[in-house]
Amino acid sequence: MDFTVSPDHPCLPGHFPGRPIVPGVVILDQVLAAIEAREGALGPVRLPQVKFVQPLLPGEGARIELDGLAPRWRFRVLRGDTLLASGEVVRP
């Protein structure tokens, strides 16, 4: 799933003034939306492992890659070939 966070998204003004970056929680929301698009409603989940390695800037495109089946998915968020974030989502 591809996504872009618009430069006028309400999360950006305080994150960070003068050099906005997309907050991790917004990226994770996109990951959950990608899983739900494939699997249906998730309900409560755990994220036992998440690592952010590069920032995502407003207006930049990113891609979510998913691996696994319910109740455990591994994800990677990439900008081109550059890894931005990776981790695991688990439905208890």
Order of alpha helices (4+ residues) and beta strands (2+ residues): beta-alpha-beta-beta-beta-beta
